[in-house]
Amino acid sequence: MGIKVKYRSIKQAAALLIFILLASIGSAAEKIGDNSIYQYKIEPIWDPASNKTFLFWQGKTGDVFGREYDHAQEKWYPALNGPPKKIMEFERDPADRHNYPSVVVAPDGHIVVFQEDHLRESDGYALMQYKSPNKGSLRGTWSRKILWAENQPSYPTAVKAEDSLYLFMRRKVEDVWRVWQFSKSTDDSEPWSEPRTIVDTEDLNDGMEGYQAAGMDEIYSIAKKFYDPGNQRIPLTWSLAGDERHNKFNQNIYTAYLDTNDDQMYSPNGTALGDFVSLAEMDDPETKCLVEATEKQRGKYTPPLVDNIHHASFTDKGHFFVTYNNMSEVSGRQQVKFARWTGEDWDVGVIEDRDI
């Protein structure tokens, strides 16, 4: 029996993404000198109010570009035989792969895009917000706003939950200590609450304030987030990284969820975890936050961001469904895996399997 994922719009957007990439191949030679050809981490979203799919990506010097597809009219804007819409000039040459855009449609219908200014140390790696002037459309001149200009909030990803917007991000505390946070807007992205930590390894008892003995104190949870309207929650997955220096190794896959009724964290089996998930809680076998304990994966084998991107969605029964990548030096294998929550424990399987 197959898994039925609730978000039909994700399938629809994925099909459109394939279509636009194939359609652009013929004009690639003409566009190679254009900033827009560097399509890094395209992120699509479907807006039911306008019945349009919007796609955004980072150009080769960091500018944000987009296109929209009107399903009723069966038309692209801008047309595929011309350049895409430039949402905002960023101009970082070369572009930094950390600066990819993330998109959400606000409850009022405006499109909101977030981007991390990962390269500009002078403004503290600012987190940028761009907002469309019109509802359900890319047309017009977008507004630009700096949300936070210090503490390196990075890897932004946003999701709409009923009438609220949730913006998830990572913050560097010091060296190899990075926590995961969220901010909330109940007024269509104006304003945002002060970011609050929801996953952190600081709650330790190893004599080293803020650090594990093994040094795996970096939280990675950078994939797109999805809202579960039936249970009013946002599932999160994350892995640990670090060990003496930044992202030297990656290890383990975890899952918990943010309940949007009280903005508290809960484990897959419903255990209340409070404001944030500590290391002790995520490793506690009773909480079931640990999806799979993996061996440390060396950074030298990691393609950009691959091991750090993992997704949590849910089945039609409301059970979590997680996909992730795992590399093993012991077996010499790279596996793309899935884990399905049965209601009591994790059922783990392999989607793809190959030599490293």
Disulfide bonds with the S-S distance in Angstrom:
none
